[in-house]
Amino acid sequence: MSVTVNDLNADNIVEFLASIFERRGAEEYLGEPVTMGEHMLQGATIAEQNNQPDEIIVGALLHDIGHFTSEFGTFTMDDTEDRHHEDAGAEVLEQFFPSVVTDCCRYHVAAKRYLCATKPSYFDRLSEASIHSLNLQGGPMSAEEVAEFEKNPNLKEIIAVRYLDEAGKIADMETPDFRHFAPRVQRLVDAHMRGQS
């Protein structure tokens, strides 16, 4: 698909996202036993298997899309600065998706910092790559940051997607492809755009 980020609209956003998974999903998710595409598809599949609402399933499916849309490129284990993929992804999604989906993308990094601050055992779930990126992203939140983060009306969904983020790192897990989830994605886009008009 030759559509660029600047050409996106409600009719082609889902196809654009599908093309990202098809073209770039096999890229290495550095430090993890899965590719970038497998990671996001696993989170969405686990959410679907647990009968989560569409917002959680799609939030998990798209939370790391900024690794592909960021002008700063994808994360590597040699990085010494954060690449802010969460902001890059949210900027693409916010025009077309409800705030809960966009927030699951924009704040999944903050959710890791939040959980490390409020549930010390959460740190033990983190992979080596997640610990490396945590250090670049500011480490566990301060008490002030925790209090501010807890004001987000989508906190519950953001945290749910964060747990799916950690879960979606299973070598050789079978998942459907993006096309399986595309109707859910389109439903959320359509509902959001109707609400905007």
Summary of the structure (lengths in Angstrom):
residues: 197
radius of gyration: 15.8
end to end distance: 27.3
largest distance: 45.7
contacts: 620
relative contact order: 0.18
helix: 63%
strand: 1%
